[in-house]
């Protein structure tokens, strides 16, 4: 049977997180494993009202085929929000509505990457990006992260040796590390990329979920001709709507649009209409502020609990936003082995291995703090600390 499968699909592993989520269905577990927003913050009633209003206003038209580019009024809304929140002048015709920002990653792979092409990624890297790009069989070049983002010295040396088609980054509250690229790192990287044909893919699903620090400039302000941006409604409305967008220079947008048409013709007209209606009828900024305040408390609860219950040799990132914290055990410790012990304590997390290319038995792990309340976070980290002490004794 294996002989019928394509080489590209045979090389791509199943999502480790999807497998962990199956275990998390047992409610006796506390899970820090998924990348799930807090469902208590979903605007259920407001979305319900928006859905009814859409049907009352547009009737059967909302159930019809639509433009591949996406609903014009929704693209105009995204354009306005870029102007108001980031000072970016992004015309609506440079915005493509996607079925989740994850589709944007795949469309960039389709449009740009041939087998063997060089693709630079941060290390650790968002594992679904690794999974998506792996289908196109590139040569990955991971660049280690430090507390300021991608290691600029290593990036400069690498760029002097190769001419990558694509450079993939999550500069704000990176998944999995929670680290944000400093302004100095962004400007240094932009200086290296400027004048080349490399495309920097700025994946920014968490950018609006900032609960500390200050907003930092997008790569789009520094190297607009080299930058493609991805955004998402998953974290400010709901992940279940599967609605995101892609911003690209005109020449590249034409190719990405063709790839979109080949993938699914267009993103759901029905869902786009409901999300647009919700966005214009409600105080979205007030809702986002509520999310930020909640996640800030949850993140602090996790950091406080790590200090209280985990061995002092365990270090962690200090996110200013987003949904994740990255913990590191002493060199030589295996987070895979820790997971086996943690399962016995009924707590889950994602070991670091899936976020690396070809690395086994890493001493790192990703912890999600948004899907558990503060009491659950404290209890879960206490369980995790018990497992760590058994591993590191």
URLIN-V487078 format. One record per backbone hydrogen bond with DSSP energy under -0.5 kcal/mol. CO is the residue of the C=O (numbers start at 1). NH is the residue of the N-H. E is the energy in kcal/mol with one decimal. If there is no record, write none. Layout:
CO | NH | E
CO | NH | E
This chain:
1 | 4 | -2.0
2 | 5 | -1.4
6 | 10 | -1.6
7 | 11 | -1.2
9 | 12 | -0.9
11 | 13 | -0.5
15 | 19 | -1.4
16 | 20 | -1.9
17 | 21 | -2.4
18 | 22 | -0.8
19 | 22 | -0.5
19 | 23 | -0.9
20 | 24 | -1.9
21 | 25 | -0.5
22 | 25 | -1.0
23 | 26 | -2.0
25 | 27 | -0.8
26 | 29 | -2.1
29 | 31 | -0.5
30 | 32 | -0.6
30 | 348 | -2.3
32 | 368 | -2.3
37 | 39 | -0.7
38 | 41 | -1.9
39 | 42 | -1.5
42 | 44 | -2.2
43 | 47 | -2.4
44 | 48 | -2.3
45 | 49 | -2.4
46 | 50 | -2.2
47 | 51 | -2.4
48 | 52 | -2.0
49 | 53 | -2.3
50 | 54 | -2.3
51 | 55 | -2.0
52 | 56 | -2.6
53 | 57 | -2.1
54 | 58 | -3.1
54 | 59 | -0.5
55 | 59 | -1.7
58 | 61 | -1.7
59 | 62 | -1.2
60 | 63 | -1.7
61 | 64 | -1.6
67 | 70 | -0.7
69 | 97 | -2.5
71 | 75 | -2.2
72 | 76 | -2.4
73 | 77 | -1.7
74 | 78 | -2.3
75 | 79 | -2.2
76 | 80 | -2.4
77 | 81 | -2.3
78 | 82 | -2.1
79 | 83 | -1.8
80 | 84 | -2.8
81 | 85 | -2.7
82 | 86 | -2.0
82 | 87 | -0.6
82 | 88 | -1.8
83 | 87 | -0.9
88 | 90 | -1.1
89 | 91 | -0.6
91 | 94 | -2.1
92 | 95 | -1.8
94 | 248 | -1.5
96 | 246 | -2.3
98 | 100 | -1.9
98 | 244 | -2.5
100 | 103 | -1.1
100 | 104 | -0.7
101 | 105 | -1.3
102 | 106 | -1.7
103 | 107 | -2.9
104 | 108 | -1.9
105 | 109 | -1.9
106 | 110 | -2.5
107 | 111 | -2.4
108 | 112 | -1.9
109 | 113 | -1.9
112 | 114 | -0.6
114 | 117 | -2.2
117 | 139 | -3.5
118 | 165 | -1.8
118 | 166 | -1.1
119 | 141 | -2.4
120 | 168 | -3.1
121 | 143 | -2.6
123 | 145 | -2.2
126 | 129 | -0.9
126 | 130 | -1.6
127 | 131 | -2.4
128 | 132 | -2.4
129 | 133 | -2.9
130 | 134 | -2.0
131 | 135 | -0.8
132 | 135 | -0.8
133 | 136 | -2.0
133 | 138 | -0.5
134 | 137 | -1.6
137 | 116 | -2.8
138 | 140 | -0.7
139 | 119 | -2.3
141 | 121 | -1.5
142 | 144 | -0.5
143 | 123 | -2.2
144 | 151 | -2.6
146 | 149 | -1.9
148 | 182 | -2.1
149 | 146 | -2.9
150 | 152 | -0.6
151 | 155 | -2.4
152 | 156 | -2.8
153 | 157 | -1.9
154 | 158 | -2.4
155 | 159 | -2.6
156 | 160 | -1.1
158 | 161 | -1.5
158 | 162 | -1.9
165 | 199 | -2.0
166 | 120 | -2.6
167 | 201 | -3.2
168 | 122 | -0.7
169 | 203 | -2.7
171 | 173 | -0.6
171 | 181 | -2.7
174 | 176 | -0.7
174 | 178 | -4.2
177 | 326 | -0.8
178 | 320 | -0.5
179 | 174 | -3.1
182 | 186 | -2.3
183 | 187 | -2.6
184 | 188 | -2.3
185 | 189 | -2.6
186 | 190 | -2.6
187 | 191 | -2.1
188 | 192 | -1.4
189 | 193 | -2.2
190 | 194 | -2.6
193 | 196 | -2.3
198 | 200 | -0.5
199 | 167 | -2.6
199 | 201 | -0.6
200 | 202 | -0.8
200 | 228 | -2.6
201 | 169 | -2.4
201 | 203 | -1.0
202 | 204 | -0.6
202 | 230 | -2.4
206 | 209 | -2.3
208 | 210 | -1.2
209 | 211 | -0.5
209 | 322 | -2.6
218 | 221 | -1.3
219 | 222 | -1.3
219 | 223 | -3.1
223 | 226 | -1.5
223 | 227 | -0.6
224 | 227 | -0.7
226 | 200 | -3.5
228 | 202 | -3.2
229 | 247 | -2.8
230 | 204 | -1.9
231 | 245 | -2.1
233 | 237 | -2.2
233 | 238 | -1.4
238 | 241 | -0.9
239 | 242 | -1.6
243 | 233 | -2.7
244 | 98 | -2.3
245 | 231 | -2.2
246 | 96 | -2.8
247 | 229 | -2.0
249 | 253 | -2.7
250 | 254 | -1.7
251 | 255 | -0.9
252 | 256 | -2.5
253 | 257 | -2.6
254 | 258 | -1.5
255 | 259 | -2.0
256 | 260 | -2.3
257 | 261 | -2.5
258 | 262 | -2.0
259 | 263 | -1.3
260 | 264 | -2.5
260 | 265 | -0.7
261 | 265 | -0.9
264 | 266 | -3.3
268 | 272 | -2.4
269 | 273 | -2.2
270 | 274 | -1.9
271 | 275 | -2.6
272 | 276 | -2.5
273 | 277 | -2.3
274 | 278 | -2.6
275 | 279 | -2.6
276 | 280 | -2.1
277 | 281 | -1.6
278 | 282 | -1.0
282 | 284 | -1.6
283 | 287 | -1.7
284 | 288 | -2.8
285 | 289 | -2.3
286 | 290 | -1.8
287 | 291 | -2.0
288 | 292 | -2.8
289 | 293 | -2.4
290 | 294 | -2.1
291 | 295 | -2.9
292 | 296 | -2.3
293 | 297 | -1.8
294 | 298 | -2.2
295 | 299 | -2.8
296 | 300 | -2.2
297 | 301 | -2.4
298 | 302 | -2.0
299 | 303 | -2.5
300 | 304 | -2.8
301 | 305 | -2.0
302 | 306 | -2.3
303 | 307 | -1.9
304 | 308 | -1.7
305 | 309 | -3.0
306 | 310 | -2.0
311 | 314 | -2.0
313 | 315 | -0.5
315 | 328 | -2.9
320 | 211 | -2.1
320 | 212 | -1.7
323 | 369 | -1.6
323 | 370 | -0.6
325 | 327 | -0.5
325 | 367 | -2.9
326 | 317 | -2.0
327 | 365 | -1.9
328 | 315 | -2.5
330 | 333 | -2.0
333 | 335 | -0.5
334 | 338 | -1.8
335 | 339 | -2.0
336 | 340 | -1.5
337 | 341 | -1.6
338 | 342 | -2.8
339 | 343 | -2.6
340 | 344 | -1.0
341 | 345 | -0.9
342 | 345 | -0.5
342 | 347 | -1.8
343 | 346 | -1.1
346 | 30 | -1.8
348 | 32 | -2.6
349 | 351 | -0.6
350 | 366 | -2.8
351 | 354 | -0.5
352 | 355 | -2.1
353 | 356 | -2.2
355 | 124 | -0.5
355 | 125 | -2.6
356 | 358 | -0.7
362 | 335 | -2.9
363 | 329 | -3.2
364 | 352 | -2.5
365 | 327 | -2.4
366 | 350 | -1.8
367 | 325 | -2.3
373 | 377 | -2.6
374 | 378 | -2.1
375 | 379 | -2.2
376 | 380 | -3.1
377 | 381 | -2.7
378 | 382 | -1.8
379 | 383 | -2.0
380 | 384 | -2.5
381 | 385 | -3.0
382 | 386 | -1.9
383 | 387 | -1.9
384 | 388 | -2.6
385 | 389 | -2.4
386 | 390 | -1.6
387 | 391 | -2.0
388 | 392 | -3.0
389 | 393 | -0.5
